[in-house]
Amino acid sequence: MTKLLQLYEEFGQSPWLDNLNSGYLTTGELAAKVRDGIRGVTSNPTIFQKAIEGASDYDDQFRTLVKRHESIDDAYWGMVVDDIRHALAVLRPLYDESGGEDGFVSIEVAPDIARDTQASIEAARRFHERIDQPNLFVKIPATPEGIPAIHQMISEGRNINITLIFSLERYEEVIEAYVSGLEAYGGDLSRVHSVASFFVSRVDTLVDRRLEAIGGEEALALRGKAAVAQAKCAYQVFRGRFSGARWDALAGRGAHLQRPLWASTSTKNPAYPDTLYVDTLIGPDTVNTLPEQTIEAFEDHGRLARTVDEGADEAQRALDRLEELGVSMHEVGLTLEDEGVAAFSKSFDELHSALEAKAAELAAT
């Protein structure tokens, strides 16, 4: 049995794959990963940039779309939607077998509308209507403008993956958007699903820089601690918010937990263990979305144990001490939110430029 299978069967955590490209679909590799324990797929603009620019797999499809006189934007989304549809078909049996707990594939709204509530609502609706599969997640960033869009989509009974969560304050807002959206929805709550994607490794990257600028033994000893501590505290928020009379009323109508999803789980600092953000965050009712390199490392030497609620008090003390030292986790979250939106926009723009150049080449031949 693979460790990925053990994560779910023994610890209640669903491992998802943080990658998608046409090669996975044409070679049967995605189906093989599902057999090995992968229970869902996430994608984002950077993933598709690497997939489309990094290989010739999309050239014929792009050539056909361009010859049909489709715009670069329409051609891009046509290729993305095609991959998503094929991946949804691969994961659909798992969705059915799990009663809708897993088997999801995520597609993200365009990054240039992350600060536009109405545009995010309209884009998410279009994806759900265009693809129209029950195991589709549309990703909406947890920006201040994204929060009301998330509420609106849940209130319409649409499955949403909330992405780019970097702080506990924003996570509280995300949970409220989900719960209040369920309360506003008049349909069958058992058909509505959501995950809250809490980004991890980037937190350490930024906090470590600030600790090094502060200097001193105590500050430097906290390097590599902030991300896991904040995620552990987020899990405590999750357990607290999805209990009590308000949640029980929704659960009685068939509502599902909005599971926390640990994202950005590849280790950025080579001085840290390459399974740091997997080993330390294992526990029930969670998802961890993993790039291939992290999956390989975890299968080779990862540690299987329930850890997500281990040392919760210590985690809170670490966050408190960071604040005392002058590292505001709220401000860190806002900075990373801005950087995350900018990074996805940059990938999207670079891919657009590359596709425009490729289209010009095709037109000249």
Backbone torsions as a table, in degrees:
resi	resn	phi	psi	omega
1	MET	NA	133.8	179.0
2	THR	-72.4	160.9	176.1
3	LYS	-67.5	-30.2	176.8
4	LEU	-61.7	-43.1	177.0
5	LEU	-64.1	-39.0	179.0
6	GLN	-65.5	-36.9	178.2
7	LEU	-52.9	-45.2	-177.8
8	TYR	-79.0	-48.7	-171.7
9	GLU	-71.3	-32.5	-176.3
10	GLU	-102.6	-25.8	-173.4
11	PHE	-124.3	-2.9	175.4
12	GLY	73.5	17.8	176.9
13	GLN	-104.6	135.9	-178.9
14	SER	-97.9	115.5	175.0
15	PRO	-83.6	127.1	176.6
16	TRP	-113.9	159.9	179.0
17	LEU	-95.2	126.8	179.2
18	ASP	-96.5	64.1	180.0
19	ASN	-174.9	153.7	174.5
20	LEU	-162.1	133.4	171.4
21	ASN	-153.5	165.5	-174.4
22	SER	-64.4	-28.8	178.9
23	GLY	-61.5	-36.9	176.2
24	TYR	-57.7	-33.0	-172.7
25	LEU	-87.4	-41.0	-176.7
26	THR	-75.8	-25.4	-178.1
27	THR	-96.0	-8.4	-176.4
28	GLY	82.8	8.9	-176.9
29	GLU	-66.3	-37.4	179.5
30	LEU	-64.0	-42.7	178.4
31	ALA	-60.5	-38.2	178.2
32	ALA	-65.3	-39.1	178.9
33	LYS	-65.5	-36.1	177.0
34	VAL	-64.2	-42.0	177.2
35	ARG	-62.5	-30.2	179.9
36	ASP	-80.9	-7.1	176.0
37	GLY	127.0	-7.5	176.6
38	ILE	-66.8	134.1	-173.3
39	ARG	-121.6	10.2	178.4
40	GLY	-179.4	171.2	-178.0
41	VAL	-137.5	135.5	172.1
42	THR	-117.8	149.0	176.8
43	SER	-138.8	163.9	176.0
44	ASN	-156.6	173.7	-177.2
45	PRO	-58.2	-35.9	179.4
46	THR	-67.6	-39.7	177.6
47	ILE	-60.9	-44.4	-179.9
48	PHE	-71.4	-31.7	174.9
49	GLN	-59.7	-48.8	-179.2
50	LYS	-64.0	-39.1	-177.9
51	ALA	-67.1	-46.2	-173.7
52	ILE	-77.3	-37.0	-179.9
53	GLU	-81.7	-26.3	-169.4
54	GLY	-85.1	-5.4	-178.0
55	ALA	-152.8	168.9	-179.6
56	SER	-92.2	6.8	-174.3
57	ASP	-58.1	-29.6	-174.3
58	TYR	-96.9	-3.1	-171.6
59	ASP	-60.1	-47.7	-177.5
60	ASP	-64.4	-42.7	179.3
61	GLN	-63.5	-43.7	179.7
62	PHE	-64.5	-41.4	178.9
63	ARG	-58.8	-43.5	179.9
64	THR	-63.7	-43.0	-179.3
65	LEU	-65.4	-41.1	-179.9
66	VAL	-66.4	-39.8	179.1
67	LYS	-65.3	-22.3	175.2
68	ARG	-81.1	2.5	179.9
69	HIS	67.5	29.6	173.9
70	GLU	-76.1	148.4	177.0
71	SER	-67.4	161.8	177.5
72	ILE	-58.2	-41.8	-179.2
73	ASP	-63.6	-45.6	-180.0
74	ASP	-66.1	-37.5	178.8
75	ALA	-64.7	-43.1	178.2
76	TYR	-58.9	-52.5	-177.5
77	TRP	-66.1	-30.3	176.2
78	GLY	-62.3	-41.9	178.5
79	MET	-68.5	-41.3	-179.9
80	VAL	-64.3	-48.6	-178.5
81	VAL	-62.3	-36.6	178.1
82	ASP	-61.6	-45.9	177.1
83	ASP	-61.6	-44.2	-179.0
84	ILE	-61.4	-44.1	-179.4
85	ARG	-61.5	-43.0	179.7
86	HIS	-66.4	-39.4	178.1
87	ALA	-66.4	-38.8	177.0
88	LEU	-59.3	-38.7	179.2
89	ALA	-65.7	-38.8	178.6
90	VAL	-64.5	-40.6	-175.9
91	LEU	-86.3	-11.5	-174.5
92	ARG	-59.2	-42.2	178.0
93	PRO	-57.5	-38.6	178.4
94	LEU	-66.6	-39.5	176.5
95	TYR	-57.9	-46.4	-178.7
96	ASP	-67.0	-43.7	-178.0
97	GLU	-65.4	-33.6	-176.6
98	SER	-89.3	3.9	-178.1
99	GLY	66.8	28.5	178.7
100	GLY	85.1	11.2	178.5
101	GLU	-75.7	-41.6	-178.5
102	ASP	-133.3	-168.1	-177.7
103	GLY	87.9	20.3	-177.1
104	PHE	-92.2	152.6	171.6
105	VAL	-128.3	133.8	-174.8
106	SER	-107.8	137.0	171.7
107	ILE	-123.2	141.6	-174.5
108	GLU	-105.7	141.6	173.8
109	VAL	-62.7	157.8	-178.5
110	ALA	-57.7	136.6	-175.4
111	PRO	-65.6	-21.8	-178.5
112	ASP	-74.5	-3.1	177.0
113	ILE	-112.2	14.2	-178.4
114	ALA	-61.9	-21.9	179.9
115	ARG	-105.8	18.4	-176.3
116	ASP	-127.9	106.1	-175.7
117	THR	-60.8	-52.1	-174.3
118	GLN	-66.2	-39.9	178.9
119	ALA	-64.5	-36.3	177.9
120	SER	-66.1	-41.2	177.3
121	ILE	-60.5	-48.2	-177.0
122	GLU	-66.4	-39.4	179.6
123	ALA	-66.0	-43.3	179.5
124	ALA	-63.5	-41.9	177.0
125	ARG	-60.0	-45.0	-177.8
126	ARG	-61.3	-43.0	179.1
127	PHE	-61.1	-46.5	-178.9
128	HIS	-64.1	-36.2	-179.9
129	GLU	-77.1	-36.4	-179.0
130	ARG	-71.9	-40.7	-176.1
131	ILE	-92.6	-41.6	169.6
132	ASP	50.9	55.8	174.3
133	GLN	-128.3	141.1	-174.5
134	PRO	-68.9	-18.2	-179.0
135	ASN	-101.1	22.4	174.5
136	LEU	-90.4	132.7	166.4
137	PHE	-109.0	133.2	168.7
138	VAL	-101.7	129.2	-177.8
139	LYS	-91.1	128.1	174.3
140	ILE	-122.7	127.5	179.6
141	PRO	-65.2	146.7	-178.7
142	ALA	-85.5	50.2	172.4
143	THR	-79.6	166.1	175.8
144	PRO	-55.2	-34.9	179.1
145	GLU	-77.5	-24.4	-179.9
146	GLY	-76.9	-28.0	-175.9
147	ILE	-57.9	-50.4	178.4
148	PRO	-66.4	-28.4	176.0
149	ALA	-66.6	-39.0	177.6
150	ILE	-62.7	-47.5	178.3
151	HIS	-56.5	-45.7	-177.0
152	GLN	-63.5	-43.3	-178.8
153	MET	-65.9	-41.3	177.6
154	ILE	-65.1	-38.5	-180.0
155	SER	-66.6	-16.6	175.0
156	GLU	-96.6	2.2	178.0
157	GLY	79.2	27.7	-177.4
158	ARG	-103.1	143.7	-178.9
159	ASN	-78.7	128.0	-175.7
160	ILE	-132.9	133.4	170.7
161	ASN	-101.9	114.0	-179.7
162	ILE	-87.3	122.1	-172.7
163	THR	-113.9	170.0	177.6
164	LEU	58.7	47.7	172.6
165	ILE	-94.7	124.2	-175.8
166	PHE	-124.8	-3.7	-176.6
167	SER	-143.7	157.4	179.1
168	LEU	-67.1	-35.5	178.9
169	GLU	-62.4	-45.6	179.4
170	ARG	-67.5	-35.6	178.4
171	TYR	-61.4	-40.1	176.3
172	GLU	-59.2	-40.9	179.3
173	GLU	-66.0	-38.0	178.9
174	VAL	-63.8	-45.5	178.8
175	ILE	-60.6	-43.8	-179.7
176	GLU	-62.7	-39.6	178.6
177	ALA	-61.5	-38.9	179.6
178	TYR	-70.0	-50.7	-175.9
179	VAL	-63.9	-46.5	-179.8
180	SER	-68.4	-30.7	175.1
181	GLY	-65.2	-42.0	176.2
182	LEU	-62.0	-41.8	-179.7
183	GLU	-63.0	-30.1	-178.4
184	ALA	-84.9	-15.1	-176.9
185	TYR	-83.6	129.6	-177.3
186	GLY	-94.5	1.0	-176.4
187	GLY	-94.8	-158.3	-177.5
188	ASP	-78.0	107.5	-176.5
189	LEU	-66.4	-22.7	-178.6
190	SER	-68.1	-13.1	179.7
191	ARG	-94.7	-1.1	-176.6
192	VAL	-103.8	129.7	-177.9
193	HIS	-131.5	152.5	177.0
194	SER	-158.4	149.1	168.6
195	VAL	-128.5	153.2	179.5
196	ALA	-113.6	108.4	-173.1
197	SER	-85.6	103.2	-178.1
198	PHE	-95.0	114.6	-175.7
199	PHE	-80.0	141.5	-168.2
200	VAL	-115.6	-67.3	-167.6
201	SER	-61.1	-32.9	-178.3
202	ARG	-64.0	-26.6	177.9
203	VAL	-62.3	-47.0	178.8
204	ASP	-63.3	-38.4	-178.8
205	THR	-57.2	-46.2	-178.5
206	LEU	-76.5	-44.7	-178.4
207	VAL	-63.2	-40.4	179.0
208	ASP	-58.9	-40.9	178.3
209	ARG	-61.1	-40.7	-179.0
210	ARG	-71.1	-36.7	177.0
211	LEU	-65.9	-39.2	178.4
212	GLU	-66.1	-34.0	177.0
213	ALA	-68.7	-34.7	177.7
214	ILE	-69.9	-45.1	178.3
215	GLY	74.0	174.3	-178.7
216	GLY	97.2	154.2	-173.4
217	GLU	-60.6	-44.3	-176.3
218	GLU	-67.3	-42.9	179.2
219	ALA	-62.9	-46.5	-177.9
220	LEU	-65.9	-28.7	178.6
221	ALA	-69.0	-18.2	-179.9
222	LEU	-89.0	-3.1	178.0
223	ARG	-60.4	138.9	179.0
224	GLY	76.5	10.4	-177.6
225	LYS	-107.9	-26.7	-168.8
226	ALA	-65.4	-44.2	-173.1
227	ALA	-63.6	-49.4	-179.5
228	VAL	-67.3	-39.8	179.0
229	ALA	-60.2	-45.3	-179.0
230	GLN	-65.8	-40.0	179.0
231	ALA	-64.5	-40.5	177.3
232	LYS	-63.3	-38.9	176.7
233	CYS	-68.0	-35.7	176.3
234	ALA	-62.0	-37.5	178.6
235	TYR	-64.9	-36.3	176.4
236	GLN	-67.0	-38.3	174.8
237	VAL	-61.0	-45.6	178.9
238	PHE	-56.2	-49.8	-178.9
239	ARG	-63.4	-37.1	-179.8
240	GLY	-71.0	-42.9	-176.0
241	ARG	-74.9	-29.6	-180.0
242	PHE	-98.6	52.4	174.7
243	SER	-155.6	167.0	179.4
244	GLY	93.5	177.8	-170.5
245	ALA	-62.3	-41.1	-177.0
246	ARG	-62.5	-48.7	180.0
247	TRP	-69.4	-38.1	-179.3
248	ASP	-58.5	-36.5	178.6
249	ALA	-63.7	-40.3	178.2
250	LEU	-71.8	-41.8	178.6
251	ALA	-60.9	-33.8	177.4
252	GLY	-65.6	-22.0	176.1
253	ARG	-94.0	6.3	175.7
254	GLY	100.4	7.5	-176.7
255	ALA	-66.6	146.0	177.9
256	HIS	-98.3	149.4	170.9
257	LEU	-58.9	145.0	169.5
258	GLN	-91.5	95.3	-173.6
259	ARG	-68.1	140.0	169.6
260	PRO	-69.7	136.2	178.4
261	LEU	-116.2	120.1	178.3
262	TRP	-81.7	117.2	-178.2
263	ALA	-117.3	169.0	-176.5
264	SER	54.0	56.5	-173.0
265	THR	-102.5	5.7	170.9
266	SER	-80.0	138.8	-176.8
267	THR	-76.9	123.9	-178.2
268	LYS	-85.0	-30.4	-178.9
269	ASN	-95.0	115.8	-178.0
270	PRO	-63.4	-13.7	177.4
271	ALA	-75.5	-15.0	-178.7
272	TYR	-97.1	152.8	177.0
273	PRO	-56.8	140.4	-175.7
274	ASP	-74.3	-6.0	174.2
275	THR	-113.8	18.9	-175.3
276	LEU	-53.3	-44.7	-172.8
277	TYR	-90.7	9.9	170.2
278	VAL	-108.7	-55.0	-175.8
279	ASP	-55.5	-34.8	-171.4
280	THR	-90.1	-5.1	-172.2
281	LEU	-130.0	37.2	-179.3
282	ILE	-92.9	130.2	177.4
283	GLY	176.5	170.0	-174.1
284	PRO	-68.1	151.4	175.9
285	ASP	61.5	35.9	176.4
286	THR	-130.6	163.8	174.9
287	VAL	-127.2	143.8	170.0
288	ASN	-127.3	119.8	-179.8
289	THR	-99.1	123.5	-164.2
290	LEU	-122.2	132.4	168.8
291	PRO	-71.0	161.8	-174.4
292	GLU	-57.0	-43.3	-177.4
293	GLN	-60.7	-37.8	179.2
294	THR	-71.8	-36.7	175.5
295	ILE	-59.6	-46.3	-179.4
296	GLU	-62.0	-42.3	179.8
297	ALA	-65.6	-41.2	-179.1
298	PHE	-66.2	-42.1	178.4
299	GLU	-62.8	-32.8	-176.9
300	ASP	-77.7	-46.0	-173.0
301	HIS	-146.3	18.1	177.3
302	GLY	-69.8	159.4	-176.6
303	ARG	-108.3	125.1	-179.7
304	LEU	-95.9	109.9	177.4
305	ALA	-167.4	150.7	175.3
306	ARG	-73.8	115.6	-173.7
307	THR	-128.6	-14.6	-169.9
308	VAL	-63.5	-29.5	178.1
309	ASP	-110.1	16.7	176.2
310	GLU	-84.3	127.5	178.1
311	GLY	71.1	34.9	-178.6
312	ALA	-62.4	-40.4	179.1
313	ASP	-65.0	-40.4	178.3
314	GLU	-64.2	-37.8	177.9
315	ALA	-61.5	-43.7	179.4
316	GLN	-65.3	-37.9	177.6
317	ARG	-63.5	-37.2	178.6
318	ALA	-63.8	-42.4	178.1
319	LEU	-65.8	-40.2	178.1
320	ASP	-61.9	-41.4	-178.3
321	ARG	-68.2	-36.1	176.4
322	LEU	-59.7	-43.4	178.4
323	GLU	-61.6	-42.6	179.5
324	GLU	-62.2	-32.5	179.4
325	LEU	-80.8	-6.4	178.0
326	GLY	101.8	10.3	176.8
327	VAL	-99.2	103.8	-180.0
328	SER	-82.2	113.8	179.8
329	MET	-68.5	-28.2	175.3
330	HIS	-63.6	-46.2	179.9
331	GLU	-68.4	-37.1	174.9
332	VAL	-57.8	-43.6	179.6
333	GLY	-62.0	-43.0	179.3
334	LEU	-64.5	-41.6	179.0
335	THR	-62.6	-46.2	-179.0
336	LEU	-67.4	-33.2	175.7
337	GLU	-61.2	-48.4	178.2
338	ASP	-61.7	-43.5	-179.4
339	GLU	-65.4	-37.8	179.6
340	GLY	-65.1	-45.4	177.2
341	VAL	-62.0	-43.2	-179.4
342	ALA	-64.7	-40.1	-178.7
343	ALA	-65.1	-43.0	178.7
344	PHE	-68.2	-36.5	177.4
345	SER	-64.9	-39.4	178.7
346	LYS	-63.0	-45.6	178.1
347	SER	-60.3	-43.2	-179.0
348	PHE	-63.0	-44.5	-179.6
349	ASP	-66.9	-41.2	179.6
350	GLU	-64.0	-40.4	178.5
351	LEU	-66.5	-40.5	178.0
352	HIS	-57.6	-45.4	-179.9
353	SER	-63.1	-41.8	179.6
354	ALA	-64.2	-39.6	179.1
355	LEU	-69.6	-35.1	176.5
356	GLU	-63.4	-41.9	178.1
357	ALA	-64.6	-41.0	-179.9
358	LYS	-66.5	-38.0	178.8
359	ALA	-64.4	-39.2	177.6
360	ALA	-64.2	-39.6	176.7
361	GLU	-61.7	-43.9	-179.4
362	LEU	-65.0	-37.1	179.7
363	ALA	-66.5	-27.4	-177.5
364	ALA	-83.8	-10.4	-177.3
365	THR	-101.4	NA	NA
